[in-house]
Amino acid sequence: MKIKLIVVGKTSAAYLKSGELEYQQRLKHYVRFEETIIPDIKNPKNLSKSDLKNREGNLILSKIDNSDRGCFVG
């Protein structure tokens, strides 16, 4: 089993980075862990909320294989 974390944009808050690192260290003893960071959309102010969501959704879906199963949070 492998856990794949797909994130839109880099995490800038230090407490989130340290928390993520903590769980990565815990998980590595039990499962493989992979983090994929999708870059932020350029010029999001020029897009409506629904257009932005659609573009981010398409980028996320491009990183998911047909054989992947799991939980989506967002």
N, C-alpha and C positions, 0 to 999 in steps of 0.2 A: 504494500500500500504506500502511496505517496500523497502528501498534502501539498497542494499548490495554492499559494496565496497570490491573488492578482490584485494589484493596487493601482489606482489612477492617481498619478502625481506622487512626488516624493514626500515623505513624512518629515516635517520640519520641527515638530515639538520634541524636545529631548526626552520627556517622560514616555512618549509613545515609542520612540526608537529603543529606549532601554527596555521597555516592556516587551516589545517584539523580539529583541535579542534574547531576553530571558526565556521566552517560550520556545524560541528556536533551539536554544541549548537544551531545554528539557525534552523537546520532541525528538531530537537527533538520536536519542538512545532507543527509540521505539519505532520510528517511521522515517522515511526520507522526506525532506522538506525542501520545497522550491518556492522562491519568491520572484514574481515577475512584476516589474514596475513599468506601467504604461505612462508615457510622458503626458503632461497636461495638454489639452487642446490649445492651439495658438489662437489668440484673439477671441476669447470666449464672450467678450462684451458685444461682439457683432452678431452673436447667435441667440436665438430664443432658447428658453430653458428646454423645450422639447427637442430642438435640434441638437443642443449640447448633449442631452441624455442619449439621443440616438447615435451620435458619433462615438461617445464613450462606450455605449453598449456594443457597437460594432467592433470597436477595438478589443473589448473584453472577449467577445465571442470568437474573434480571430485567434485568441490565445488558448482556447478550449478545444480539446480533441473530442471526436464523436464518442470515444470510449470513456471519457471522463464522467464521473458521477459525483454529486456532492450538494453542498448547501451554498446558496447564494445570499449574500447579505448586502444590502445597499439601500 
